[in-house]
Amino acid sequence: MADEKSIRQSRARSNSSTPNQHYQNLLNHIRQKQEKNTDLPTIREFMSFDPKADAEVLFNSMKGLGTHEKAIIDILTQRTNKQRQEIAASYKEMYGKEIIKAFKGELKIIINGHFEDVILALLKTPEVYDAESIHHAFSSGFTTDDGVLIDIFSTRNNAELDAIRKAYQSGYGKDLMQDIEKLHGSDGFKELLLAILAETREAEEDVNPEQARWDARAMYDAGPRHWITDTAFRSIFTGRSYTHMRLAIAAFEEMADVEIVSFAKHKDTYFAELLHSAFKGLTTNHKRVIRTLVSRSEIDLETTKDKFEDIYHKPLGSVIAQETSGNYRNILLGLAGAHEEIRRLDHSPRRSVDLHHTKLKL
């Protein structure tokens, strides 16, 4: 991250009004992307969808001692959230019980741990899942889990944020903004979260290259150390579209001769790095892995997989297979669209000892 000293030292290099090649390339890329959406999901609508038939398969898969986890994984990772909600409605209509209660009840011994966490996440609507994640972040011991708040607040659009606020109010009987105001910690961080929740961010098609350069100048003048408290930066960070911010950041980098890594700059890179950091180290950050795969699977996870392999020179599926095991591994691979990897592992003679070749999972 740049500081004032590095910015002052590079001021002499920033006088040119000609955009650098990176800025111009980014502008051209944005214009091309606006003409054609290049984000690719791993989960799309299942064409021959029959919610009643799926509900029956799930019911039969959960019956008796021989739970068929493969059928459960196949259905949940090959249906969109909207289709899963229809399956849940059909399940209740046909069997008189909430499907989530079925998974949490009779099958608690068989389906538990992180495997259960993924199943329950997939059966909830996105806004309910996000609202629950935020609530848990508020009450995670003596400190707030800021990482969860950053992951969610910095990557959701206005409509999604509005749905999260309503789900939070419905689920906990509290106003999300009021709960943020009560948090301990940095006032600047809280003000950023509140500004994001105000839902003033511009639409993605709202991009003004000239304004982006003025915004970059405001960021440059404030200096990165003061961004968290600077009102001009806050209005840029929480009000401009992500596409506009990418241009502003590129222009800032040209002025300051530094590099910033952020969600706004390279969305695909952000999520690829998020997943890599979650798997890196002695223990895996399972909450982050699950939240990222579940929330991006219908948006751009296929694109993120490509970026992950570009950066780290290994497929995301192989990392999942190496760092997890059993049904939990398979359902994550299903979310990542790595169904061939599941079939390969299920027929591997070493699958019975997979657990011994993975690192500690907490």
C-alpha positions in Angstrom: 0.0 0.0 0.0 1.3 3.4 -0.8 2.1 6.0 1.8 2.5 9.8 1.6 6.3 9.6 1.2 6.2 7.3 -1.8 3.5 9.5 -3.3 5.5 12.7 -2.9 8.6 11.0 -4.3 6.6 10.0 -7.4 4.8 13.4 -7.9 7.3 14.4 -10.5 6.4 11.4 -12.6 2.7 12.2 -12.4 2.5 15.5 -14.3 1.9 14.0 -17.7 -1.8 14.2 -18.8 -1.4 11.3 -21.2 -3.0 8.1 -19.8 -0.5 5.2 -19.4 -0.9 2.1 -21.4 -2.4 0.1 -18.4 -5.1 2.8 -18.0 -5.9 2.8 -21.7 -5.9 -1.0 -21.9 -8.3 -1.1 -18.9 -10.6 1.5 -20.5 -10.8 -0.5 -23.7 -11.4 -3.8 -21.8 -14.2 -2.2 -19.8 -15.9 -0.9 -22.9 -15.6 -4.3 -24.5 -17.0 -6.0 -21.4 -19.9 -3.6 -21.3 -20.8 -4.8 -24.8 -20.7 -8.4 -23.8 -20.8 -9.9 -20.2 -17.8 -12.2 -19.9 -18.5 -13.4 -16.3 -19.1 -17.2 -16.3 -20.8 -19.2 -13.5 -20.3 -22.8 -12.6 -24.0 -23.4 -11.8 -26.7 -22.6 -14.4 -30.4 -23.4 -14.5 -31.0 -27.2 -14.9 -32.9 -27.5 -18.1 -35.2 -30.5 -17.4 -36.0 -29.3 -13.9 -38.7 -31.0 -11.9 -38.9 -29.8 -8.3 -41.2 -32.6 -7.2 -38.9 -35.3 -8.7 -35.9 -33.7 -7.1 -37.7 -33.5 -3.7 -38.5 -37.2 -4.0 -34.9 -38.1 -4.8 -33.7 -36.2 -1.8 -36.3 -37.8 0.5 -35.3 -41.3 -0.7 -31.6 -40.4 -0.3 -32.2 -39.4 3.3 -34.3 -42.4 4.2 -33.0 -45.2 6.5 -29.4 -45.9 7.3 -28.1 -45.9 3.7 -28.0 -42.2 3.0 -27.0 -41.5 -0.6 -24.8 -38.5 -0.3 -23.9 -38.6 -4.0 -27.5 -37.9 -5.1 -27.7 -35.1 -2.6 -24.5 -33.5 -3.9 -25.5 -33.9 -7.5 -28.9 -32.2 -7.1 -27.8 -29.3 -4.8 -24.7 -28.4 -6.9 -26.5 -28.6 -10.3 -29.5 -26.5 -9.5 -29.6 -22.7 -9.1 -30.7 -21.2 -5.8 -34.1 -20.3 -7.2 -34.6 -24.0 -8.2 -33.4 -25.2 -4.8 -36.1 -23.0 -3.2 -38.7 -24.6 -5.4 -37.4 -28.1 -4.4 -37.7 -27.0 -0.7 -41.3 -25.9 -1.2 -42.1 -29.1 -3.0 -40.5 -31.1 -0.2 -42.6 -29.5 2.5 -45.7 -29.9 0.4 -45.1 -33.6 -0.3 -43.6 -34.7 3.1 -44.9 -32.1 5.6 -41.5 -31.0 6.8 -39.0 -28.3 6.1 -36.1 -29.8 4.1 -33.5 -27.9 6.3 -35.0 -29.5 9.4 -34.7 -32.9 7.7 -31.0 -32.4 7.1 -30.4 -31.0 10.6 -32.6 -33.6 12.3 -32.6 -37.3 11.3 -29.3 -37.1 9.4 -27.3 -35.2 12.0 -25.0 -38.1 12.7 -24.3 -38.8 9.0 -24.4 -35.2 7.6 -22.5 -32.9 9.9 -19.5 -30.6 10.1 -18.5 -28.6 7.0 -20.5 -30.9 4.7 -23.6 -29.9 6.6 -22.5 -26.2 6.5 -22.4 -26.2 2.7 -25.8 -28.0 2.4 -27.5 -25.5 4.7 -25.9 -22.6 2.9 -27.2 -23.9 -0.5 -30.7 -24.3 0.8 -31.0 -20.8 2.1 -31.6 -17.7 -0.1 -28.5 -15.6 -0.7 -29.7 -12.7 1.4 -30.6 -15.0 4.4 -27.2 -16.7 4.1 -25.4 -13.3 4.0 -27.5 -11.9 6.9 -26.6 -14.9 9.0 -22.9 -14.6 8.2 -23.0 -10.9 9.2 -24.7 -11.7 12.4 -22.2 -14.4 13.3 -19.4 -12.0 12.4 -20.8 -9.5 15.0 -20.8 -12.2 17.7 -17.6 -14.1 17.0 -16.1 -14.0 20.4 -14.8 -10.7 21.8 -14.0 -9.2 18.5 -15.9 -8.7 15.2 -14.8 -10.8 12.3 -14.0 -7.9 10.0 -13.0 -10.3 7.2 -16.6 -11.5 6.8 -17.9 -8.0 6.7 -15.4 -6.9 4.1 -16.1 -10.0 2.0 -19.8 -9.3 1.9 -20.2 -5.5 2.0 -17.5 -4.8 -0.6 -18.9 -7.3 -3.2 -22.7 -6.9 -3.1 -24.7 -4.5 -5.3 -27.4 -2.2 -4.1 -30.3 -4.6 -4.6 -28.4 -7.4 -2.8 -27.6 -5.1 0.1 -31.2 -4.0 0.4 -32.3 -7.7 0.5 -29.6 -8.4 3.2 -30.9 -5.6 5.4 -34.5 -6.9 5.1 -33.4 -10.5 5.8 -31.4 -9.3 8.8 -34.4 -7.4 10.2 -36.6 -10.4 9.6 -34.3 -12.9 11.1 -33.0 -11.0 14.2 -35.6 -8.3 14.7 -32.9 -5.6 14.5 -31.8 -2.9 12.2 -28.5 -3.8 10.5 -27.2 -0.2 10.4 -27.9 0.3 14.1 -26.0 -2.9 14.9 -23.0 -1.6 12.9 -23.1 1.7 14.8 -22.8 -0.3 18.1 -19.7 -2.2 17.0 -16.4 -1.6 18.8 -13.5 -0.6 16.7 -12.5 1.9 14.1 -15.1 4.6 13.5 -13.8 5.0 10.0 -14.4 1.4 9.2 -18.0 1.6 10.6 -18.6 4.7 8.6 -17.5 3.0 5.4 -19.9 0.0 6.1 -22.7 2.4 6.8 -22.0 4.4 3.6 -22.0 1.2 1.6 -25.4 0.2 3.2 -26.8 3.5 2.2 -27.0 2.0 -1.3 -25.8 5.0 -3.2 -23.4 3.1 -5.5 -23.8 3.9 -9.2 -24.9 1.3 -11.7 -22.1 -0.6 -13.4 -22.7 1.1 -16.8 -22.1 4.5 -15.2 -18.4 5.1 -16.2 -16.9 8.5 -16.8 -13.2 8.3 -17.7 -12.6 12.0 -17.1 -14.3 11.8 -13.7 -12.3 8.7 -12.8 -9.1 10.8 -13.2 -10.5 13.5 -11.0 -11.4 10.9 -8.4 -7.9 9.5 -8.7 -6.5 13.0 -8.0 -8.7 13.3 -4.9 -7.4 9.9 -3.7 -3.8 11.0 -4.5 -4.2 14.3 -2.5 -5.7 12.6 0.5 -3.0 10.0 0.8 -3.7 6.3 1.5 -3.1 6.6 5.2 -6.1 9.0 5.5 -8.5 7.2 3.1 -10.4 5.5 5.9 -11.4 8.9 7.3 -11.4 11.1 4.2 -14.9 12.0 3.2 -13.9 12.5 -0.5 -12.5 9.0 -0.6 -15.4 7.5 1.2 -17.9 9.0 -1.3 -15.8 7.5 -4.2 -15.3 4.1 -2.6 -19.0 3.7 -1.6 -20.7 5.6 -4.3 -18.9 4.9 -7.6 -19.6 1.8 -9.6 -16.9 -0.9 -9.3 -16.1 -0.4 -13.0 -15.6 3.3 -12.5 -13.4 2.6 -9.4 -11.2 0.3 -11.4 -10.4 3.2 -13.8 -9.9 5.6 -10.9 -7.5 3.1 -9.2 -5.6 2.6 -12.5 -5.2 6.4 -12.8 -4.1 6.7 -9.2 -1.4 4.1 -9.8 -0.2 6.1 -12.7 0.0 9.2 -10.6 1.6 7.5 -7.5 3.7 4.9 -9.3 2.4 2.2 -6.9 0.0 -0.7 -7.2 -3.2 -1.3 -5.2 -4.9 -4.7 -5.0 -8.6 -4.5 -4.3 -12.0 -5.9 -5.3 -12.8 -2.8 -7.3 -9.6 -3.1 -9.4 -9.7 -6.8 -10.5 -12.8 -8.7 -9.3 -11.7 -12.0 -10.6 -8.2 -11.6 -9.0 -9.8 -10.6 -5.7 -11.8 -13.8 -5.4 -9.0 -16.0 -6.7 -6.7 -14.5 -4.0 -9.5 -14.8 -1.4 -9.7 -18.5 -2.1 -6.0 -19.0 -2.1 -5.6 -17.2 1.2 -8.4 -19.3 2.7 -6.5 -22.6 1.8 -3.1 -21.3 2.7 -1.4 -22.0 6.0 -1.7 -24.6 8.7 -5.5 -24.5 8.8 -8.1 -23.8 6.2 -10.6 -20.9 6.6 -13.6 -23.1 5.8 -16.2 -20.3 6.3 -14.4 -18.2 3.7 -14.1 -21.1 1.3 -17.8 -22.0 1.6 -19.1 -18.4 1.5 -17.0 -17.6 -1.6 -17.9 -20.8 -3.6 -21.6 -20.6 -2.6 -22.0 -16.9 -3.3 -20.1 -16.8 -6.6 -21.2 -20.1 -8.1 -24.1 -18.5 -10.1 -22.2 -15.3 -11.0 -18.6 -15.7 -12.0 -16.9 -18.7 -10.3 -15.9 -20.2 -13.7 -14.1 -17.0 -14.5 -12.5 -16.9 -11.0 -11.3 -20.5 -11.6 -9.5 -19.5 -14.7 -7.9 -16.5 -12.9 -6.9 -18.8 -10.0 -5.1 -21.1 -12.4 -3.4 -18.2 -14.2 -2.0 -16.8 -10.9 -1.2 -20.0 -9.0 -0.5 -22.4 -11.9 -2.8 -25.1 -10.5 -6.6 -25.7 -11.0 -8.8 -24.7 -8.1 -10.3 -28.2 -8.2 -7.0 -29.8 -7.4 -6.4 -27.5 -4.5 -9.9 -28.3 -3.1 -9.1 -32.0 -3.6 -5.8 -31.7 -1.8 -7.0 -29.6 1.2 -10.4 -31.3 1.9 -11.8 -34.8 2.0 -14.9 -37.0 1.7 -18.4 -35.6 1.0 -17.3 -32.1 2.0 -14.6 -32.2 -0.7 -17.1 -33.5 -3.3 -19.7 -30.9 -2.6 -17.1 -28.1 -2.9 -15.9 -29.6 -6.2 -19.5 -29.8 -7.4 -19.9 -26.1 -6.6 -16.7 -25.4 -8.5 -18.0 -27.3 -11.5 -15.2 -29.9 -11.1 -17.5 -33.0 -11.6 -14.7 -34.9 -13.5 -12.5 -34.5 -10.5 -15.2 -36.0 -8.2 -15.5 -39.0 -10.5 -11.7 -39.4 -10.6 -11.4 -39.2 -6.8 -14.3 -41.5 -6.1 -12.6 -44.2 -8.2 -9.2 -43.7 -6.7 -7.9 -46.6 -4.6 -6.5 -44.0 -2.2 -9.8 -42.3 -1.4 -10.1 -44.2 1.9 -7.0 -42.5 3.2 -7.6 -39.1 1.8 -8.1 -37.7 5.3 -4.5 -38.6 6.3 -3.1 -36.6 3.5 -4.8 -33.3 4.3 -3.7 -30.7 6.7 -5.4 -29.9 10.0 -9.0 -28.6 9.5 -10.4 -26.4 12.1 
